[in-house]
Amino acid sequence: MKRRDVLKGMGAIALYSSFPGVLAEFVSSCKSKAQTLRAGFFADDEFALIEEITDIILPKTSTPGGLETQVPYFLDLVVKNCLAPADQQSIQKGLKQLNADGKFSSLSKKEKITLVDKTDAAAFNNDADKAWFMALKRLALIGHLPAAYATGNLTLRPFSTVESVIWDSKKNKATGVRIIDTETMKTYEYFAPVIFLNASALATTKILLQSTSDRFPEGFANDSGVVGHYLMDHYSGPGAAAQFDILKDQYYFGQRSTSVYVPRFQNLQKKDRPFNRGYAYEVYVSRAEWTRGYHAPGTGEEWKDSLSAPGPWQASMFAFGECLPNYKNRVYLDKEKKDKWGLPVLNVEMEYGDNEKSMRAPMISDAMEMLQSGGPVGVSEITDASVPGMTIHEMGTARMGSDPKTSVLNRFNQCHSAPNVFITDGACMDSTACQNPSLTYMALTARACDYAVNELKKGNIK
Ligand SMILES: Cc1cc2nc3c(=O)[nH]c(=O)nc-3n(C[C@H](O)[C@H](O)[C@H](O)COP(=O)(O)OP(=O)(O)OC[C@H]3O[C@@H](n4cnc5c(N)ncnc54)[C@H](O)[C@@H]3O)c2cc1C
């Protein structure tokens, strides 16, 4: 069983590749009126409906609601610029169905809420007809972007790939980024007093390495020579799975069943294991689905019929181990091969070290022991190979540190050698811990933004 297979069922909206990373170029002029933000994808009646739905999904409480943060305007913009035509049409069709013959508009507020809740529940129960609602709702929940859009200072520029950071040798500072329009292949330059370079760990590192100049011959902000090095990814794969002969009358409703997280329990107060640091478990709980026929023994009438009913409850424990930093694990630009934009492809060299490998056996035996204690009908080891890149938590290739000789960024994610450039994605990490990383990236980003604004105000960044 693979973690990716488990995650696959969770569903995702198909966005074109440039969303949501470097999708914004900040412009200096402030457009204050929300009306000027209307991208014009939705017709007036559709837009009005989206406003009503937004207000139901994200009403004003003690904090601002979706209408105040201009969510409908953002939806209009993103649906227009970032969704594939099939997804655009599915949303329009869904809105039409919801308000067939003015049905929705003629309802009372209470009835509207009931109908939206019903649509939401159906979407969650995989009703394909209501997938449009899930898509719209997920976009509405990307709360920080609508809020930023509402300031009038955010411009969406999809179909763009950042090629390099522009270094102005006269001003002795980074002044902007150079991008390639991925449809026309034309190059454009955008300028800003402060640059946040966040294309995800490896892509950011690639941009740094591509940004060479007299000042930075080995890549932008690479005085230390560590850009591209110390690549890490959580050591995952091993664990255990169990089936339980209980709760057969229970099925999935809403967001059930509940999965579990087991935080790291090794080497906490004292070193109690023969390796450094340790691992946590993600535990996915579900009922076995019909494909179980492929993987389990059985033949005949009873067996065949049983495959069309929900299978037994099962729990799968996947370990996530800390990966220690190692200079030898690295990414670097290929000198020959180019991608379709004419940019060098990135080569990856990484292998797990002895410390990670020594966690493998206990990752399996601890999971077996925990699951066995829950009275299952069957427990089996998960022995999937652990290959770097498999956990998809790549990080560390432009790490932070207090010494500019051995790191790229300071503790505020600011480049030691370019104070107006910040990197707050996974590239900044100098250790992996064993938890999922994205919330940490977001927290670091919030802190770095606050710091950058204050530094700008103080005139320390010009
Ligand atoms: C299947 C899967 C499941 C995951 N599950 C979890 C989880 O449960 N919890 C967790 O914490 N983490 C999880 N992760 C990891 C998580 O997705 C990443 O850590 C997180 O998305 C990193 O955020 P980011 O903003 O740095 O990069 P991204 O979210 O990758 O955003 C970067 C953006 O920049 C764009 N971009 C790249 N290069 C360029 C360029 N040159 N020019 C312009 N734009 C560019 C990309 O298209 C992308 O939109 C998962 C990853 C995957 C793939």
The ligand as an ORCA input file, in Angstrom:
! r2SCAN-3c Opt
* xyz 0 1
  C       0.792     14.542     -3.112
  C       1.390     15.442     -2.070
  C       0.902     15.407     -0.780
  C       1.420     16.251      0.187
  N       0.881     16.238      1.441
  C       1.318     17.113      2.360
  C       0.690     17.191      3.638
  O      -0.244     16.461      3.935
  N       1.163     18.102      4.519
  C       2.202     18.912      4.235
  O       2.585     19.707      5.083
  N       2.814     18.874      3.030
  C       2.393     17.999      2.092
  N       2.994     17.956      0.860
  C       4.101     18.878      0.602
  C       3.528     20.248      0.274
  O       2.687     20.176     -0.869
  C       4.653     21.214      0.024
  O       5.500     21.221      1.142
  C       4.112     22.611     -0.183
  O       3.200     22.648     -1.249
  C       5.247     23.543     -0.457
  O       4.700     24.820     -0.656
  P       5.410     25.825     -1.611
  O       4.583     27.053     -1.661
  O       6.835     25.955     -1.224
  O       5.445     25.114     -3.031
  P       4.261     24.765     -4.018
  O       3.002     24.546     -3.295
  O       4.802     23.678     -4.891
  O       4.082     26.112     -4.855
  C       5.106     26.556     -5.696
  C       4.462     27.139     -6.933
  O       5.462     27.770     -7.704
  C       5.265     27.446     -9.069
  N       6.558     27.500     -9.739
  C       7.559     26.590     -9.718
  N       8.586     27.021    -10.448
  C       8.242     28.227    -10.921
  C       8.900     29.177    -11.733
  N      10.152     28.993    -12.187
  N       8.245     30.319    -12.042
  C       6.982     30.547    -11.589
  N       6.305     29.675    -10.814
  C       6.949     28.550    -10.475
  C       4.670     26.050     -9.056
  O       3.952     25.817    -10.252
  C       3.784     26.119     -7.827
  O       2.520     26.590     -8.156
  C       2.491     17.125     -0.133
  C       2.998     17.145     -1.439
  C       2.449     16.344     -2.401
  C       2.990     16.420     -3.816
*
